[in-house]
């Protein structure tokens, strides 16, 4: 455990204490398992686009060419297929879901590889 003060680490911690609606950072958000990077953007017409990208050799071996279900809260789920490069695109109409809703999701692989 470091005993010296690191101003960068302190600033990072203080940013997590903000109030108001959560926002995706520009570089994306790592999933809790570290195997998928999630990036959120908006199309010109306002729809949200979430791109899930498998990370590293392990991520690719787990997710490439696999069908998956992504759950956002209790009421919204989207199914899709990761491509051979481990990428999955999900598009949501702006009125259907908020950015805060998209910030918390569960990723479930469906049975069988495609």
FILO-597580 format. One record per residue (C-alpha): residue in one letter; z, x, y. Coordinates in nm, 2 decimals, decimal comma. Each point is the difference from the previous one (the first is absolute). Layout:
residues N
<r->a&z->Z&x->X&y->Y>;
...
END
This chain:
residues 114
<r->x&z->0,00&x->0,00&y->0,00>;
<r->x&z->-0,10&x->0,14&y->0,34>;
<r->x&z->0,28&x->0,05&y->0,25>;
<r->x&z->-0,22&x->0,07&y->0,30>;
<r->x&z->-0,12&x->-0,27&y->0,24>;
<r->x&z->-0,38&x->-0,06&y->-0,03>;
<r->x&z->-0,13&x->-0,20&y->0,30>;
<r->x&z->-0,31&x->-0,11&y->-0,19>;
<r->x&z->0,20&x->-0,15&y->-0,28>;
<r->x&z->0,23&x->-0,17&y->0,25>;
<r->x&z->-0,29&x->-0,15&y->0,19>;
<r->x&z->-0,15&x->-0,13&y->-0,33>;
<r->x&z->0,34&x->-0,16&y->-0,09>;
<r->x&z->0,03&x->-0,16&y->0,35>;
<r->x&z->-0,35&x->-0,15&y->-0,03>;
<r->x&z->0,12&x->-0,19&y->-0,31>;
<r->x&z->0,28&x->-0,17&y->0,20>;
<r->x&z->-0,24&x->-0,18&y->0,24>;
<r->x&z->0,01&x->-0,38&y->0,02>;
<r->x&z->-0,29&x->-0,24&y->0,02>;
<r->x&z->-0,29&x->-0,04&y->-0,24>;
<r->x&z->-0,07&x->0,28&y->-0,25>;
<r->x&z->-0,34&x->0,17&y->0,04>;
<r->x&z->-0,20&x->0,22&y->-0,23>;
<r->x&z->0,00&x->0,36&y->0,12>;
<r->x&z->-0,35&x->0,14&y->0,08>;
<r->x&z->0,01&x->0,22&y->-0,31>;
<r->x&z->0,08&x->-0,28&y->-0,24>;
<r->x&z->0,30&x->-0,07&y->-0,21>;
<r->x&z->0,09&x->0,16&y->-0,33>;
<r->x&z->0,10&x->-0,24&y->-0,27>;
<r->x&z->0,35&x->0,05&y->-0,16>;
<r->x&z->-0,15&x->0,17&y->-0,31>;
<r->x&z->-0,20&x->0,25&y->0,21>;
<r->x&z->-0,32&x->-0,08&y->-0,20>;
<r->x&z->-0,17&x->-0,23&y->0,25>;
<r->x&z->-0,07&x->0,04&y->0,37>;
<r->x&z->-0,04&x->-0,33&y->0,19>;
<r->x&z->-0,19&x->-0,02&y->0,32>;
<r->x&z->-0,03&x->-0,31&y->0,22>;
<r->x&z->-0,28&x->-0,06&y->0,25>;
<r->x&z->-0,17&x->-0,29&y->0,18>;
<r->x&z->-0,36&x->-0,10&y->-0,01>;
<r->x&z->-0,17&x->-0,09&y->0,33>;
<r->x&z->0,03&x->-0,38&y->-0,08>;
<r->x&z->0,38&x->0,04&y->-0,05>;
<r->x&z->0,04&x->0,01&y->-0,37>;
<r->x&z->0,25&x->0,24&y->-0,15>;
<r->x&z->-0,13&x->0,26&y->-0,25>;
<r->x&z->0,24&x->0,18&y->-0,23>;
<r->x&z->-0,13&x->0,30&y->-0,19>;
<r->x&z->0,20&x->0,13&y->-0,29>;
<r->x&z->-0,09&x->0,35&y->-0,10>;
<r->x&z->0,13&x->0,17&y->-0,32>;
<r->x&z->0,14&x->0,34&y->0,07>;
<r->x&z->-0,04&x->0,32&y->-0,20>;
<r->x&z->-0,10&x->0,04&y->-0,37>;
<r->x&z->0,28&x->-0,22&y->-0,12>;
<r->x&z->-0,08&x->-0,28&y->0,24>;
<r->x&z->-0,37&x->0,01&y->-0,10>;
<r->x&z->0,08&x->-0,01&y->-0,37>;
<r->x&z->0,23&x->-0,30&y->0,05>;
<r->x&z->-0,21&x->-0,21&y->0,24>;
<r->x&z->-0,37&x->0,09&y->-0,02>;
<r->x&z->-0,22&x->-0,28&y->-0,14>;
<r->x&z->0,31&x->-0,22&y->-0,05>;
<r->x&z->0,05&x->-0,36&y->0,10>;
<r->x&z->0,30&x->-0,06&y->0,21>;
<r->x&z->0,20&x->-0,28&y->0,17>;
<r->x&z->0,17&x->0,06&y->0,34>;
<r->x&z->0,28&x->-0,23&y->0,09>;
<r->x&z->0,12&x->-0,05&y->0,36>;
<r->x&z->0,32&x->-0,20&y->0,00>;
<r->x&z->0,04&x->-0,31&y->-0,22>;
<r->x&z->-0,31&x->-0,19&y->0,11>;
<r->x&z->-0,30&x->0,23&y->0,03>;
<r->x&z->-0,17&x->0,22&y->-0,27>;
<r->x&z->-0,34&x->0,16&y->0,00>;
<r->x&z->-0,19&x->0,13&y->-0,31>;
<r->x&z->-0,25&x->0,28&y->0,00>;
<r->x&z->-0,13&x->0,30&y->-0,18>;
<r->x&z->0,05&x->0,37&y->0,09>;
<r->x&z->-0,33&x->0,18&y->0,00>;
<r->x&z->-0,06&x->0,32&y->-0,19>;
<r->x&z->0,13&x->0,20&y->0,30>;
<r->x&z->0,33&x->-0,19&y->-0,02>;
<r->x&z->-0,07&x->-0,22&y->0,31>;
<r->x&z->0,07&x->-0,37&y->0,04>;
<r->x&z->-0,10&x->-0,21&y->0,31>;
<r->x&z->0,17&x->-0,33&y->0,08>;
<r->x&z->-0,11&x->-0,21&y->0,30>;
<r->x&z->0,23&x->-0,27&y->0,15>;
<r->x&z->-0,09&x->-0,25&y->0,27>;
<r->x&z->0,22&x->0,06&y->0,31>;
<r->x&z->0,15&x->-0,34&y->-0,02>;
<r->x&z->0,09&x->0,03&y->-0,37>;
<r->x&z->0,25&x->0,29&y->0,03>;
<r->x&z->0,17&x->0,21&y->0,26>;
<r->x&z->0,03&x->0,38&y->0,01>;
<r->x&z->0,37&x->-0,03&y->-0,07>;
<r->x&z->-0,08&x->-0,19&y->-0,32>;
<r->x&z->-0,24&x->0,27&y->-0,10>;
<r->x&z->0,26&x->0,27&y->0,04>;
<r->x&z->0,18&x->-0,10&y->-0,32>;
<r->x&z->-0,20&x->-0,04&y->-0,31>;
<r->x&z->0,02&x->0,04&y->-0,38>;
<r->x&z->-0,28&x->0,15&y->-0,20>;
<r->x&z->-0,04&x->-0,11&y->-0,36>;
<r->x&z->-0,27&x->0,12&y->-0,23>;
<r->x&z->-0,16&x->-0,27&y->-0,21>;
<r->x&z->-0,05&x->0,04&y->-0,37>;
<r->x&z->-0,29&x->0,22&y->-0,12>;
<r->x&z->-0,22&x->0,25&y->0,18>;
<r->x&z->-0,33&x->-0,13&y->0,14>;
END
